[in-house]
């Protein structure tokens, strides 16, 4: 069972009711990626933001994708052969 909650000091406030009795000992697993401080995560994000901004290769790739998306891939249908 996975339940979301908010940590407030030494108390975890659950965001929904759970079907377990009061006083039951529970174990909490916190993913490692949540242990990184907010400032450190922001620094990591800033390091990659705009990394492709002036990259001619990526511009060419996106131009090719655009051409492929708008290419006419229609096929001739002979309606006389449908009867």
C-alpha positions as CSV (number, residue, x, y, z in Angstrom):
1,X,0.0,0.0,0.0
2,X,1.3,3.4,-0.9
3,X,0.0,6.5,0.9
4,X,0.9,10.1,0.5
5,X,1.6,12.3,3.5
6,X,3.2,15.5,4.5
7,X,6.0,15.7,7.1
8,X,5.5,18.4,9.8
9,X,8.3,18.2,12.3
10,X,8.2,14.7,13.7
11,X,4.6,14.1,12.6
12,X,3.5,12.7,9.2
13,X,0.1,14.0,8.2
14,X,-1.6,11.4,5.9
15,X,-3.5,12.8,2.9
16,X,-6.1,10.1,3.0
17,X,-7.6,7.7,5.5
18,X,-5.9,4.2,5.7
19,X,-7.6,1.0,6.8
20,X,-5.3,0.2,9.7
21,X,-5.9,0.5,13.5
22,X,-4.5,3.3,15.6
23,X,-1.3,2.4,17.4
24,X,-0.1,0.1,14.6
25,X,3.7,0.4,14.0
26,X,4.4,1.2,10.4
27,X,7.5,1.5,8.3
28,X,8.2,4.4,5.9
29,X,10.4,4.2,2.9
30,X,11.7,7.6,1.5
31,X,13.1,7.4,-2.1
32,X,16.7,8.7,-2.3
33,X,15.8,11.3,-4.8
34,X,13.6,13.1,-2.2
35,X,16.5,13.4,0.2
36,X,18.3,15.9,-2.0
37,X,17.9,19.4,-0.8
38,X,15.7,21.8,-2.8
39,X,18.7,24.1,-3.6
40,X,20.8,21.2,-4.8
41,X,18.0,19.9,-7.1
42,X,17.6,23.4,-8.5
43,X,21.3,23.6,-9.2
44,X,21.2,20.2,-11.0
45,X,18.2,21.3,-13.1
46,X,19.9,24.6,-14.0
47,X,22.9,22.7,-15.3
48,X,20.7,21.1,-18.0
49,X,18.2,23.8,-18.7
50,X,18.8,25.1,-22.2
51,X,21.6,22.7,-22.9
52,X,20.5,22.3,-26.5
53,X,19.6,26.0,-27.0
54,X,22.2,26.8,-29.7
55,X,22.9,23.2,-30.9
56,X,22.6,23.1,-34.7
57,X,22.4,19.3,-34.7
58,X,19.3,19.3,-32.5
59,X,17.7,22.0,-34.7
60,X,18.3,19.8,-37.7
61,X,16.8,16.8,-35.9
62,X,13.6,18.7,-35.0
63,X,13.3,20.1,-38.5
64,X,13.5,16.5,-39.9
65,X,10.8,15.4,-37.4
66,X,8.6,18.3,-38.5
67,X,9.1,17.4,-42.2
68,X,8.2,13.8,-41.5
69,X,5.1,14.8,-39.6
70,X,3.8,16.9,-42.4
71,X,4.9,14.7,-45.3
72,X,2.1,13.5,-47.6
73,X,2.2,9.7,-47.1
74,X,-1.1,9.2,-48.9
75,X,-1.5,6.3,-51.3
76,X,-3.4,6.1,-54.6
77,X,-6.7,4.3,-54.3
78,X,-8.4,3.0,-57.5
79,X,-12.1,3.1,-56.6
80,X,-12.9,1.1,-59.7
81,X,-11.2,-1.9,-58.2
82,X,-13.3,-1.7,-55.0
83,X,-16.4,-3.2,-56.7
